[in-house]
Amino acid sequence: MAPGYGDTDSNNHTGFLTVEQGAAILVRMATLGADGPTGGFFSEDGPVPW
Ligand SMILES: NC(=O)c1ccc[n+]([C@@H]2O[C@H](COP(=O)([O-])OP(=O)(O)OC[C@H]3O[C@@H](n4cnc5c(N)ncnc54)[C@H](OP(=O)(O)O)[C@@H]3O)[C@@H](O)[C@H]2O)c1
């Protein structure tokens, strides 16, 4: 999954999303039910071409 460009130490705080915003997709994917999508690459905006 892609968290987007987050405001963290690793990019000297140039990211435009908060850590909480970046974490949203990770939490959502980690808590998917058994019928959730698999084998894909996802961001907050949905599937990402890969
Ligand atoms: N920021 C973005 O926009 C972005 C986008 C896509 C992917 N990513 C990826 O997300 C990951 C984290 O990036 P970030 O932006 O959150 O970086 P970050 O702000 O530099 O945070 C890295 C975290 O890893 C911890 N850490 C580093 N070495 C460690 C070790 N040996 N043992 C335990 N913890 C360790 C650090 O702990 P301390 O605070 O204690 O040093 C810190 O909490 C990276 O793999 C990065 O490539 C980031």
PDB file of the backbone (N, CA, C, O) and the ligand in Angstrom, with CONECT records:
HET    LIG  A 101      48
ATOM      1  N   MET A   1       0.834  -1.203   0.000  1.00  0.00           N
ATOM      2  CA  MET A   1       0.000   0.000   0.000  1.00  0.00           C
ATOM      3  C   MET A   1       0.861   1.243   0.000  1.00  0.00           C
ATOM      4  O   MET A   1       2.014   1.210   0.432  1.00  0.00           O
ATOM      5  N   ALA A   2       0.315   2.322  -0.476  1.00  0.00           N
ATOM      6  CA  ALA A   2       1.036   3.587  -0.569  1.00  0.00           C
ATOM      7  C   ALA A   2       0.430   4.571   0.429  1.00  0.00           C
ATOM      8  O   ALA A   2      -0.746   4.917   0.318  1.00  0.00           O
ATOM      9  N   PRO A   3       1.219   5.023   1.399  1.00  0.00           N
ATOM     10  CA  PRO A   3       0.673   5.938   2.399  1.00  0.00           C
ATOM     11  C   PRO A   3       0.580   7.387   1.934  1.00  0.00           C
ATOM     12  O   PRO A   3       0.055   8.238   2.652  1.00  0.00           O
ATOM     13  N   GLY A   4       1.093   7.673   0.720  1.00  0.00           N
ATOM     14  CA  GLY A   4       1.156   9.065   0.277  1.00  0.00           C
ATOM     15  C   GLY A   4       2.433   9.707   0.798  1.00  0.00           C
ATOM     16  O   GLY A   4       3.286   9.027   1.367  1.00  0.00           O
ATOM     17  N   TYR A   5       2.564  10.999   0.606  1.00  0.00           N
ATOM     18  CA  TYR A   5       3.790  11.705   0.983  1.00  0.00           C
ATOM     19  C   TYR A   5       3.571  12.338   2.356  1.00  0.00           C
ATOM     20  O   TYR A   5       2.951  13.393   2.488  1.00  0.00           O
ATOM     21  N   GLY A   6       4.103  11.654   3.373  1.00  0.00           N
ATOM     22  CA  GLY A   6       3.830  12.065   4.757  1.00  0.00           C
ATOM     23  C   GLY A   6       4.922  12.934   5.349  1.00  0.00           C
ATOM     24  O   GLY A   6       6.086  12.852   4.958  1.00  0.00           O
ATOM     25  N   ASP A   7       4.536  13.748   6.276  1.00  0.00           N
ATOM     26  CA  ASP A   7       5.418  14.688   6.974  1.00  0.00           C
ATOM     27  C   ASP A   7       6.186  13.938   8.062  1.00  0.00           C
ATOM     28  O   ASP A   7       5.703  13.801   9.186  1.00  0.00           O
ATOM     29  N   THR A   8       7.408  13.442   7.717  1.00  0.00           N
ATOM     30  CA  THR A   8       8.200  12.670   8.678  1.00  0.00           C
ATOM     31  C   THR A   8       9.664  13.099   8.638  1.00  0.00           C
ATOM     32  O   THR A   8      10.072  13.905   7.801  1.00  0.00           O
ATOM     33  N   ASP A   9      10.444  12.540   9.564  1.00  0.00           N
ATOM     34  CA  ASP A   9      11.881  12.830   9.613  1.00  0.00           C
ATOM     35  C   ASP A   9      12.569  12.436   8.313  1.00  0.00           C
ATOM     36  O   ASP A   9      13.492  13.116   7.866  1.00  0.00           O
ATOM     37  N   SER A  10      12.113  11.319   7.694  1.00  0.00           N
ATOM     38  CA  SER A  10      12.851  10.781   6.543  1.00  0.00           C
ATOM     39  C   SER A  10      12.852  11.721   5.347  1.00  0.00           C
ATOM     40  O   SER A  10      13.718  11.602   4.480  1.00  0.00           O
ATOM     41  N   ASN A  11      11.907  12.649   5.276  1.00  0.00           N
ATOM     42  CA  ASN A  11      11.907  13.607   4.162  1.00  0.00           C
ATOM     43  C   ASN A  11      12.047  15.048   4.678  1.00  0.00           C
ATOM     44  O   ASN A  11      11.633  16.008   4.028  1.00  0.00           O
ATOM     45  N   ASN A  12      12.645  15.158   5.869  1.00  0.00           N
ATOM     46  CA  ASN A  12      12.858  16.487   6.477  1.00  0.00           C
ATOM     47  C   ASN A  12      11.558  17.291   6.563  1.00  0.00           C
ATOM     48  O   ASN A  12      11.547  18.513   6.422  1.00  0.00           O
ATOM     49  N   HIS A  13      10.470  16.564   6.798  1.00  0.00           N
ATOM     50  CA  HIS A  13       9.157  17.191   7.012  1.00  0.00           C
ATOM     51  C   HIS A  13       8.702  18.042   5.826  1.00  0.00           C
ATOM     52  O   HIS A  13       8.157  19.135   5.978  1.00  0.00           O
ATOM     53  N   THR A  14       8.956  17.481   4.631  1.00  0.00           N
ATOM     54  CA  THR A  14       8.446  18.151   3.428  1.00  0.00           C
ATOM     55  C   THR A  14       7.144  17.508   2.946  1.00  0.00           C
ATOM     56  O   THR A  14       6.515  18.025   2.022  1.00  0.00           O
ATOM     57  N   GLY A  15       6.727  16.390   3.551  1.00  0.00           N
ATOM     58  CA  GLY A  15       5.492  15.736   3.149  1.00  0.00           C
ATOM     59  C   GLY A  15       4.278  16.592   3.460  1.00  0.00           C
ATOM     60  O   GLY A  15       4.307  17.406   4.383  1.00  0.00           O
ATOM     61  N   PHE A  16       3.216  16.413   2.697  1.00  0.00           N
ATOM     62  CA  PHE A  16       2.021  17.249   2.883  1.00  0.00           C
ATOM     63  C   PHE A  16       0.895  16.555   3.630  1.00  0.00           C
ATOM     64  O   PHE A  16      -0.134  17.171   3.905  1.00  0.00           O
ATOM     65  N   LEU A  17       1.076  15.259   3.967  1.00  0.00           N
ATOM     66  CA  LEU A  17       0.072  14.557   4.770  1.00  0.00           C
ATOM     67  C   LEU A  17       0.591  14.406   6.195  1.00  0.00           C
ATOM     68  O   LEU A  17       1.798  14.293   6.413  1.00  0.00           O
ATOM     69  N   THR A  18      -0.318  14.405   7.159  1.00  0.00           N
ATOM     70  CA  THR A  18       0.088  14.084   8.524  1.00  0.00           C
ATOM     71  C   THR A  18       0.352  12.581   8.602  1.00  0.00           C
ATOM     72  O   THR A  18      -0.107  11.816   7.754  1.00  0.00           O
ATOM     73  N   VAL A  19       1.091  12.171   9.621  1.00  0.00           N
ATOM     74  CA  VAL A  19       1.327  10.744   9.834  1.00  0.00           C
ATOM     75  C   VAL A  19      -0.006  10.007  10.000  1.00  0.00           C
ATOM     76  O   VAL A  19      -0.165   8.883   9.524  1.00  0.00           O
ATOM     77  N   GLU A  20      -0.953  10.643  10.674  1.00  0.00           N
ATOM     78  CA  GLU A  20      -2.263  10.014  10.867  1.00  0.00           C
ATOM     79  C   GLU A  20      -2.963   9.798   9.533  1.00  0.00           C
ATOM     80  O   GLU A  20      -3.570   8.750   9.315  1.00  0.00           O
ATOM     81  N   GLN A  21      -2.887  10.775   8.643  1.00  0.00           N
ATOM     82  CA  GLN A  21      -3.514  10.614   7.327  1.00  0.00           C
ATOM     83  C   GLN A  21      -2.834   9.493   6.547  1.00  0.00           C
ATOM     84  O   GLN A  21      -3.506   8.696   5.894  1.00  0.00           O
ATOM     85  N   GLY A  22      -1.506   9.429   6.611  1.00  0.00           N
ATOM     86  CA  GLY A  22      -0.780   8.381   5.901  1.00  0.00           C
ATOM     87  C   GLY A  22      -1.082   7.001   6.450  1.00  0.00           C
ATOM     88  O   GLY A  22      -1.081   6.016   5.711  1.00  0.00           O
ATOM     89  N   ALA A  23      -1.341   6.932   7.751  1.00  0.00           N
ATOM     90  CA  ALA A  23      -1.592   5.636   8.390  1.00  0.00           C
ATOM     91  C   ALA A  23      -2.974   5.081   8.067  1.00  0.00           C
ATOM     92  O   ALA A  23      -3.205   3.884   8.235  1.00  0.00           O
ATOM     93  N   ALA A  24      -3.892   5.920   7.608  1.00  0.00           N
ATOM     94  CA  ALA A  24      -5.283   5.482   7.426  1.00  0.00           C
ATOM     95  C   ALA A  24      -5.383   4.277   6.492  1.00  0.00           C
ATOM     96  O   ALA A  24      -6.086   3.317   6.806  1.00  0.00           O
ATOM     97  N   ILE A  25      -4.691   4.311   5.349  1.00  0.00           N
ATOM     98  CA  ILE A  25      -4.779   3.199   4.398  1.00  0.00           C
ATOM     99  C   ILE A  25      -4.139   1.934   4.983  1.00  0.00           C
ATOM    100  O   ILE A  25      -4.609   0.827   4.720  1.00  0.00           O
ATOM    101  N   LEU A  26      -3.084   2.090   5.765  1.00  0.00           N
ATOM    102  CA  LEU A  26      -2.443   0.923   6.368  1.00  0.00           C
ATOM    103  C   LEU A  26      -3.394   0.240   7.342  1.00  0.00           C
ATOM    104  O   LEU A  26      -3.518  -0.984   7.350  1.00  0.00           O
ATOM    105  N   VAL A  27      -4.064   1.045   8.162  1.00  0.00           N
ATOM    106  CA  VAL A  27      -4.991   0.479   9.137  1.00  0.00           C
ATOM    107  C   VAL A  27      -6.157  -0.201   8.417  1.00  0.00           C
ATOM    108  O   VAL A  27      -6.591  -1.290   8.792  1.00  0.00           O
ATOM    109  N   ARG A  28      -6.650   0.473   7.372  1.00  0.00           N
ATOM    110  CA  ARG A  28      -7.787  -0.102   6.631  1.00  0.00           C
ATOM    111  C   ARG A  28      -7.398  -1.441   6.008  1.00  0.00           C
ATOM    112  O   ARG A  28      -8.158  -2.405   6.100  1.00  0.00           O
ATOM    113  N   MET A  29      -6.234  -1.514   5.382  1.00  0.00           N
ATOM    114  CA  MET A  29      -5.816  -2.764   4.750  1.00  0.00           C
ATOM    115  C   MET A  29      -5.507  -3.848   5.777  1.00  0.00           C
ATOM    116  O   MET A  29      -5.741  -5.029   5.521  1.00  0.00           O
ATOM    117  N   ALA A  30      -4.988  -3.458   6.927  1.00  0.00           N
ATOM    118  CA  ALA A  30      -4.649  -4.450   7.956  1.00  0.00           C
ATOM    119  C   ALA A  30      -5.888  -5.020   8.620  1.00  0.00           C
ATOM    120  O   ALA A  30      -5.821  -6.070   9.259  1.00  0.00           O
ATOM    121  N   THR A  31      -7.019  -4.342   8.476  1.00  0.00           N
ATOM    122  CA  THR A  31      -8.229  -4.795   9.147  1.00  0.00           C
ATOM    123  C   THR A  31      -9.319  -5.225   8.159  1.00  0.00           C
ATOM    124  O   THR A  31     -10.494  -5.303   8.519  1.00  0.00           O
ATOM    125  N   LEU A  32      -8.923  -5.504   6.907  1.00  0.00           N
ATOM    126  CA  LEU A  32      -9.887  -5.978   5.909  1.00  0.00           C
ATOM    127  C   LEU A  32     -10.487  -7.319   6.338  1.00  0.00           C
ATOM    128  O   LEU A  32      -9.826  -8.116   7.004  1.00  0.00           O
ATOM    129  N   GLY A  33     -11.712  -7.554   5.962  1.00  0.00           N
ATOM    130  CA  GLY A  33     -12.318  -8.853   6.183  1.00  0.00           C
ATOM    131  C   GLY A  33     -11.791  -9.869   5.175  1.00  0.00           C
ATOM    132  O   GLY A  33     -11.019  -9.534   4.277  1.00  0.00           O
ATOM    133  N   ALA A  34     -12.225 -11.117   5.344  1.00  0.00           N
ATOM    134  CA  ALA A  34     -11.757 -12.206   4.482  1.00  0.00           C
ATOM    135  C   ALA A  34     -12.130 -11.981   3.020  1.00  0.00           C
ATOM    136  O   ALA A  34     -11.500 -12.551   2.129  1.00  0.00           O
ATOM    137  N   ASP A  35     -13.145 -11.159   2.763  1.00  0.00           N
ATOM    138  CA  ASP A  35     -13.573 -10.911   1.386  1.00  0.00           C
ATOM    139  C   ASP A  35     -12.935  -9.657   0.802  1.00  0.00           C
ATOM    140  O   ASP A  35     -13.307  -9.211  -0.284  1.00  0.00           O
ATOM    141  N   GLY A  36     -11.966  -9.087   1.531  1.00  0.00           N
ATOM    142  CA  GLY A  36     -11.318  -7.871   1.038  1.00  0.00           C
ATOM    143  C   GLY A  36     -10.410  -8.158  -0.137  1.00  0.00           C
ATOM    144  O   GLY A  36     -10.098  -9.320  -0.397  1.00  0.00           O
ATOM    145  N   PRO A  37      -9.967  -7.113  -0.872  1.00  0.00           N
ATOM    146  CA  PRO A  37      -9.094  -7.324  -2.025  1.00  0.00           C
ATOM    147  C   PRO A  37      -7.724  -7.844  -1.599  1.00  0.00           C
ATOM    148  O   PRO A  37      -7.233  -7.532  -0.514  1.00  0.00           O
ATOM    149  N   THR A  38      -7.113  -8.651  -2.485  1.00  0.00           N
ATOM    150  CA  THR A  38      -5.762  -9.172  -2.249  1.00  0.00           C
ATOM    151  C   THR A  38      -4.939  -8.977  -3.516  1.00  0.00           C
ATOM    152  O   THR A  38      -5.489  -8.750  -4.593  1.00  0.00           O
ATOM    153  N   GLY A  39      -3.619  -9.067  -3.380  1.00  0.00           N
ATOM    154  CA  GLY A  39      -2.737  -9.042  -4.540  1.00  0.00           C
ATOM    155  C   GLY A  39      -2.708  -7.725  -5.274  1.00  0.00           C
ATOM    156  O   GLY A  39      -2.356  -7.693  -6.453  1.00  0.00           O
ATOM    157  N   GLY A  40      -3.063  -6.639  -4.624  1.00  0.00           N
ATOM    158  CA  GLY A  40      -3.069  -5.346  -5.292  1.00  0.00           C
ATOM    159  C   GLY A  40      -2.220  -4.324  -4.566  1.00  0.00           C
ATOM    160  O   GLY A  40      -1.634  -4.610  -3.522  1.00  0.00           O
ATOM    161  N   PHE A  41      -2.162  -3.136  -5.127  1.00  0.00           N
ATOM    162  CA  PHE A  41      -1.422  -2.011  -4.559  1.00  0.00           C
ATOM    163  C   PHE A  41      -2.434  -0.884  -4.381  1.00  0.00           C
ATOM    164  O   PHE A  41      -3.058  -0.453  -5.351  1.00  0.00           O
ATOM    165  N   PHE A  42      -2.598  -0.408  -3.161  1.00  0.00           N
ATOM    166  CA  PHE A  42      -3.701   0.496  -2.866  1.00  0.00           C
ATOM    167  C   PHE A  42      -3.239   1.772  -2.161  1.00  0.00           C
ATOM    168  O   PHE A  42      -2.301   1.758  -1.364  1.00  0.00           O
ATOM    169  N   SER A  43      -3.913   2.862  -2.472  1.00  0.00           N
ATOM    170  CA  SER A  43      -3.721   4.112  -1.736  1.00  0.00           C
ATOM    171  C   SER A  43      -5.092   4.541  -1.220  1.00  0.00           C
ATOM    172  O   SER A  43      -6.088   3.845  -1.416  1.00  0.00           O
ATOM    173  N   GLU A  44      -5.127   5.680  -0.570  1.00  0.00           N
ATOM    174  CA  GLU A  44      -6.402   6.190  -0.069  1.00  0.00           C
ATOM    175  C   GLU A  44      -7.399   6.408  -1.210  1.00  0.00           C
ATOM    176  O   GLU A  44      -8.612   6.388  -0.997  1.00  0.00           O
ATOM    177  N   ASP A  45      -6.874   6.617  -2.428  1.00  0.00           N
ATOM    178  CA  ASP A  45      -7.741   6.863  -3.583  1.00  0.00           C
ATOM    179  C   ASP A  45      -8.188   5.590  -4.285  1.00  0.00           C
ATOM    180  O   ASP A  45      -8.911   5.652  -5.280  1.00  0.00           O
ATOM    181  N   GLY A  46      -7.760   4.422  -3.769  1.00  0.00           N
ATOM    182  CA  GLY A  46      -8.163   3.164  -4.378  1.00  0.00           C
ATOM    183  C   GLY A  46      -6.972   2.439  -4.979  1.00  0.00           C
ATOM    184  O   GLY A  46      -5.826   2.737  -4.644  1.00  0.00           O
ATOM    185  N   PRO A  47      -7.246   1.457  -5.894  1.00  0.00           N
ATOM    186  CA  PRO A  47      -6.160   0.678  -6.494  1.00  0.00           C
ATOM    187  C   PRO A  47      -5.213   1.571  -7.302  1.00  0.00           C
ATOM    188  O   PRO A  47      -5.642   2.504  -7.981  1.00  0.00           O
ATOM    189  N   VAL A  48      -3.912   1.259  -7.211  1.00  0.00           N
ATOM    190  CA  VAL A  48      -2.887   2.013  -7.940  1.00  0.00           C
ATOM    191  C   VAL A  48      -2.333   1.105  -9.042  1.00  0.00           C
ATOM    192  O   VAL A  48      -1.980  -0.039  -8.759  1.00  0.00           O
ATOM    193  N   PRO A  49      -2.246   1.585 -10.299  1.00  0.00           N
ATOM    194  CA  PRO A  49      -1.654   0.755 -11.361  1.00  0.00           C
ATOM    195  C   PRO A  49      -0.217   0.384 -10.979  1.00  0.00           C
ATOM    196  O   PRO A  49       0.531   1.232 -10.493  1.00  0.00           O
ATOM    197  N   TRP A  50       0.164  -0.853 -11.190  1.00  0.00           N
ATOM    198  CA  TRP A  50       1.477  -1.315 -10.730  1.00  0.00           C
ATOM    199  C   TRP A  50       2.058  -2.285 -11.709  1.00  0.00           C
ATOM    200  O   TRP A  50       3.161  -2.788 -11.499  1.00  0.00           O
TER     201      TRP A  50
HETATM  202  N1  LIG A 101       7.170   9.463   4.586  1.00  0.00           N
HETATM  203  C1  LIG A 101       6.657   9.095   3.396  1.00  0.00           C
HETATM  204  O1  LIG A 101       6.071   9.908   2.639  1.00  0.00           O
HETATM  205  C2  LIG A 101       6.740   7.649   2.953  1.00  0.00           C
HETATM  206  C3  LIG A 101       6.069   7.276   1.778  1.00  0.00           C
HETATM  207  C4  LIG A 101       6.138   5.949   1.348  1.00  0.00           C
HETATM  208  C5  LIG A 101       6.870   5.033   2.067  1.00  0.00           C
HETATM  209  N2  LIG A 101       7.534   5.410   3.194  1.00  0.00           N1+
HETATM  210  C6  LIG A 101       8.300   4.391   3.927  1.00  0.00           C
HETATM  211  O2  LIG A 101       7.828   4.262   5.260  1.00  0.00           O
HETATM  212  C7  LIG A 101       8.904   3.840   6.109  1.00  0.00           C
HETATM  213  C8  LIG A 101       9.011   4.796   7.300  1.00  0.00           C
HETATM  214  O3  LIG A 101       9.231   6.074   6.773  1.00  0.00           O
HETATM  215  P1  LIG A 101       8.979   7.379   7.639  1.00  0.00           P
HETATM  216  O4  LIG A 101       8.779   8.492   6.665  1.00  0.00           O
HETATM  217  O5  LIG A 101       7.923   7.142   8.681  1.00  0.00           O1-
HETATM  218  O6  LIG A 101      10.414   7.485   8.292  1.00  0.00           O
HETATM  219  P2  LIG A 101      10.913   8.119   9.675  1.00  0.00           P
HETATM  220  O7  LIG A 101      10.099   9.304  10.056  1.00  0.00           O
HETATM  221  O8  LIG A 101      12.384   8.291   9.513  1.00  0.00           O
HETATM  222  O9  LIG A 101      10.606   6.991  10.725  1.00  0.00           O
HETATM  223  C9  LIG A 101      11.341   5.792  10.724  1.00  0.00           C
HETATM  224  C10 LIG A 101      10.962   5.050  12.002  1.00  0.00           C
HETATM  225  O10 LIG A 101      11.708   3.846  12.021  1.00  0.00           O
HETATM  226  C11 LIG A 101      12.282   3.731  13.303  1.00  0.00           C
HETATM  227  N3  LIG A 101      13.526   2.983  13.168  1.00  0.00           N
HETATM  228  C12 LIG A 101      14.580   3.271  12.388  1.00  0.00           C
HETATM  229  N4  LIG A 101      15.544   2.350  12.555  1.00  0.00           N
HETATM  230  C13 LIG A 101      15.052   1.467  13.456  1.00  0.00           C
HETATM  231  C14 LIG A 101      15.566   0.279  14.040  1.00  0.00           C
HETATM  232  N5  LIG A 101      16.790  -0.187  13.738  1.00  0.00           N
HETATM  233  N6  LIG A 101      14.794  -0.378  14.932  1.00  0.00           N
HETATM  234  C15 LIG A 101      13.567   0.069  15.245  1.00  0.00           C
HETATM  235  N7  LIG A 101      13.012   1.185  14.720  1.00  0.00           N
HETATM  236  C16 LIG A 101      13.765   1.871  13.842  1.00  0.00           C
HETATM  237  C17 LIG A 101      12.511   5.130  13.783  1.00  0.00           C
HETATM  238  O11 LIG A 101      12.611   5.131  15.164  1.00  0.00           O
HETATM  239  P3  LIG A 101      13.165   6.405  15.995  1.00  0.00           P
HETATM  240  O12 LIG A 101      12.155   7.485  15.910  1.00  0.00           O
HETATM  241  O13 LIG A 101      13.329   5.854  17.370  1.00  0.00           O
HETATM  242  O14 LIG A 101      14.453   6.802  15.338  1.00  0.00           O
HETATM  243  C18 LIG A 101      11.260   5.818  13.277  1.00  0.00           C
HETATM  244  O15 LIG A 101      10.177   5.646  14.184  1.00  0.00           O
HETATM  245  C19 LIG A 101      10.183   3.833   5.226  1.00  0.00           C
HETATM  246  O16 LIG A 101      10.428   2.509   4.808  1.00  0.00           O
HETATM  247  C20 LIG A 101       9.773   4.725   4.050  1.00  0.00           C
HETATM  248  O17 LIG A 101      10.471   4.386   2.870  1.00  0.00           O
HETATM  249  C21 LIG A 101       7.466   6.698   3.655  1.00  0.00           C
CONECT  202  203
CONECT  203  202  204  205
CONECT  204  203
CONECT  205  203  206  249
CONECT  206  205  207
CONECT  207  206  208
CONECT  208  207  209
CONECT  209  208  210  249
CONECT  210  209  211  247
CONECT  211  210  212
CONECT  212  211  213  245
CONECT  213  212  214
CONECT  214  213  215
CONECT  215  214  216  217  218
CONECT  216  215
CONECT  217  215
CONECT  218  215  219
CONECT  219  218  220  221  222
CONECT  220  219
CONECT  221  219
CONECT  222  219  223
CONECT  223  222  224
CONECT  224  223  225  243
CONECT  225  224  226
CONECT  226  225  227  237
CONECT  227  226  228  236
CONECT  228  227  229
CONECT  229  228  230
CONECT  230  229  231  236
CONECT  231  230  232  233
CONECT  232  231
CONECT  233  231  234
CONECT  234  233  235
CONECT  235  234  236
CONECT  236  227  230  235
CONECT  237  226  238  243
CONECT  238  237  239
CONECT  239  238  240  241  242
CONECT  240  239
CONECT  241  239
CONECT  242  239
CONECT  243  224  237  244
CONECT  244  243
CONECT  245  212  246  247
CONECT  246  245
CONECT  247  210  245  248
CONECT  248  247
CONECT  249  205  209
END
